[in-house]
Amino acid sequence: MSESPDFRKWAARVAGQAGKERNASEAHRLMSIAEYWTRLADIEDWQRDSQSGENTTAH
């Protein structure tokens, strides 16, 4: 099975780029991408936690 993407790492990288961006609209676009990837990471965490919870209650 392949490793899942590291959305938080990607979000941090893009947020860093946004901080260096001179163009305000491009900085905003990059921050929106970073926020989206952070939400994806949160969803993955929630799904993983809920699956592990199902596995422990099934025993």
ZIURVEN-V569526 format. One record per residue. RES is the residue in one letter. PHI is phi as a letter, one per 30 degrees, with the letter a starting at -180 (999 if undefined). BURIAL is 1 if it has 16 or more other C-alpha atoms within 10 Angstrom, else 0. Layout:
RES;PHI;BURIAL / RES;PHI;BURIAL
//
This chain:
M;999;0 / S;d;0 / E;d;0 / S;d;0 / P;d;0 / D;c;0 / F;d;1 / R;d;1 / K;d;0 / W;d;0 / A;d;1 / A;d;1 / R;d;0 / V;d;1 / A;d;1 / G;d;0 / Q;d;0 / A;d;1 / G;d;0 / K;c;0 / E;d;0 / R;d;0 / N;d;0 / A;d;0 / S;d;0 / E;d;0 / A;d;1 / H;d;0 / R;d;0 / L;d;1 / M;d;1 / S;d;1 / I;d;1 / A;d;1 / E;d;1 / Y;d;0 / W;d;1 / T;d;1 / R;d;0 / L;d;1 / A;d;1 / D;d;0 / I;d;0 / E;e;0 / D;d;0 / W;d;0 / Q;d;0 / R;d;0 / D;d;0 / S;d;0 / Q;d;0 / S;d;0 / G;d;0 / E;d;0 / N;d;0 / T;d;0 / T;d;0 / A;d;0 / H;d;0
//
